[in-house]
Structure formats: structure tokens, C-alpha cells
């Protein structure tokens, strides 16, 4: 307790130096929190941009591998032939969908029939990727109906939703009819119910939606589906959920990360850069505190010498300077956490005309506990060197000076 009183007296005897030290620590912590929140926000925004209009996990039929035909009358190298005409499909998809909807990590499920086709209008033939979905699940994976610029999202038995770029290329508007010819030989006259614009060229130019029941005869899938796409409440859980679903269903489960390896590498490099900046912030804090306390120990050599002359043990002298570093670290870290959070919240309010934040920052992910603990620990470590130097002062030499 007495060591605490002496440490507080040392700090209060030179308020300008103490204030400067605390301000430096607070500034370093503010930078630490800002960088942490900015990197977390960038990761969230990039993930949302990549996965906003795509599935977090895709379930597809397992790859078919030729079986070796064993038997005394057959050569060893004989294998069972695999039909390339028969489409791979998920036959028990209703059971799988029920399993997925009961999973608390899943936010949306969309069984789909996907295939290639051509849209034929007069002499214009345009390739298109068809996605057959449940009529009530058009927006399960990608929000399509809110982005319809012409018509509506009511598919019906012969309805078709197409992108704005495709509509421009074919000269189509809502309400017009067009012939759909699939790669399985199916044909049907479809009515364009709506034209959407998502801003993604891959969707606006190549994708068309129709109902699941309409797609079945066109793609020769009377019972099964081509794939099941899944949205998760937390996209970062995609790998774990995919592993669980692969084991539970026997299907091939692909998380969004495997389809975007370059993005994952970029996020990892971004995180490593952030760690380096955070490390430099902590190093600057440690150096600042250490240099100030070394100077303080030198200036108070006579006081320390008198305490040593009166029998103050080495541990007492050590504790005085360690407590000084601890107080500076805690107070500076608390002020820095508060100012860092305030800065992040203020920056988050600066928006663009479309309503999104100008800076992709996440104030709730500023790493406040880590900043407080690491800064306090760093401050104590920084005070070890001046504390040891002070504890080794020769009382007689210090008093004489």
C-alpha cells in the first residue's frame, strides 16, 4: 500500500510528464482499436459483397466413380460404365431440406434445378443459365424481387425472370413471350414476368429464374433437384457447417471459401498486415513508457538513495516503479479504448449517398479487451528496466550526488 502511495506521488509531482505519457498510451491504443475495427469491417464488407448474392454452402450429388467388376469370369481391369446422359441429382432432397431448416445456423434454404438453355426470339439465340426455384424462395439466396425494375416476381407456371442486360440484348420487356430450349431437348414458350438489375454482370446477363415445377420436365428431372443452396447466419461458419452436412447427408458440400480462394488469401494477408500495425503501436507504447520512467529514475536518484539508506528493500523500490507503469498503462488504455470506440462510431456515421458507410468499420470488433490487457502488460514490462536500475542505486553515491 505504501509503495502505491509513493508511486502516485511520483506521478502527481510532475503532472505534465504524466499527462504526456498517458496521452501517448491513449493515442497508441486508439490507433490499435481503429486498425482492428477497420480490418474487421473490411473483412465483413468483402465477405458480404462476395456472398451477398451467392450461397454460403452448396450441396450437390457426390461424384460418381466407376466400380471395378469383380468376378472369376471377368478380367481384373473391367469396370462398370457410368452413364453420362443420366443427370446427377439429389433424390431425397425433401429430407435434406427439413434437416437444414431445423439447423439453427441456417437462415435460408433453396432447392434448385440448374441447367443450360437457349432463349430463342425470332433469329436471335442467346445462351442462358436456368435456375429453377420454389416460387416463394426466389429471394432465399439472392434478393431478386426487390431489384425488379419492370414487372413483378410472380413466376407462375410459365413465368420467367431475366436480368436487365439479357433483356436489352434480346429486346424483351415484362409481359412478352420467348421460347426456352434446354440442353435436354425440352422446349416451352415462357412469359417474361419481371426484369431485374442486381449490378452483377454474371446475374444480369446470363441468369434466368423459373419455378421448380416448370423446370422439371424441361430438364428431365421429375423428382430430384440439381443442388441445394444454403445461406448461413454467420458466413464464417461455412466450413464447419459444410463438413457436418457432408457427413450427415453423404452429399458434396462446398463452402463459399473454396469457391473464392483468392479472397480468403487477401483477407489473411490483410489480417497479417493489421497485426503488424498493432504490434508497432504496442512497441511505441512500451518504448515511450520505458524511456520516461528511466528518466524519472535518474532524476529521483537522491530520493531512491535516501529510501535505500533508511532500509527500504530492493523489492519496495521495484514495486514503486512497476506500479507507476501499471497506473500509466491502465489509465491510458481505458482512455484509448473510449476514444477509439468513439472515433469508430463517428466514422461509421459518415455515409455515402446510397446509405452505406463510407468506411467499412466495425466498432463492436475493436478488440477492446485485447487492447486493455496488452497495453497494461506492455506498460508493466516497460517499467521493469527502470525499476531494476533504480533498485540497484548505491545509497551513498546517490546521496552524495
Number of C-alpha atoms within 10 A of each C-alpha: 6 9 18 17 12 17 21 15 12 17 19 13 10 11 11 11 14 18 15 13 21 25 18 20 31 27 21 26 31 29 21 29 28 27 23 25 25 21 24 23 20 19 22 18 17 15 19 13 11 16 19 16 18 18 25 28 28 22 24 20 19 14 9 9 10 11 11 13 14 12 9 7 6 10 11 11 8 13 14 10 11 11 9 7 7 9 15 18 17 23 15 12 19 13 10 19 18 11 13 18 14 10 12 9 16 19 16 18 22 22 26 23 26 18 17 15 22 18 22 16 15 9 6 11 14 15 17 20 18 25 22 25 25 20 18 12 16 22 17 21 21 16 16 22 19 12 16 20 15 16 16 18 24 17 23 14 15 17 21 27 30 28 27 25 20 23 19 12 11 17 11 17 18 18 17 12 17 18 16 23 21 22 12 15 11 15 17 14 14 20 21 27 24 28 29 26 20 19 12 11 14 12 21 19 20 17 18 22 25 27 25 20 19 21 26 17 16 20 24 15 19 12 13 19 26 23 22 23 22 25 24 20 13 11 22 15 14 26 18 10 20 22 14 13 20 16 11 11 16 13 19 17 25 22 22 22 20 13 12 13 11 11 16 17 12 12 19 13 12 15 18 13 14 19 16 11 16 21 13 14 19 22 15 15 25 23 14 18 27 23 15 19 23 21 12 18 21 16 11 15 21 20 14 23 24 17 16 21 15 10 10 14 12 16 12 17 23 21 20 23 30 26 21 25 30 22 20 25 30 21 17 28 30 21 20 28 27 16 19 26 22 15 16 22 15 11 18 17 14 12 12 10 7 7 9 12 14 14 17 19 26 23 24 13 16 25 17 24 11 12 23 21 14 16 30 24 16 21 30 24 16 27 27 19 17 24 26 19 15 24 24 15 19 16 20 13 11 18 14 8 8
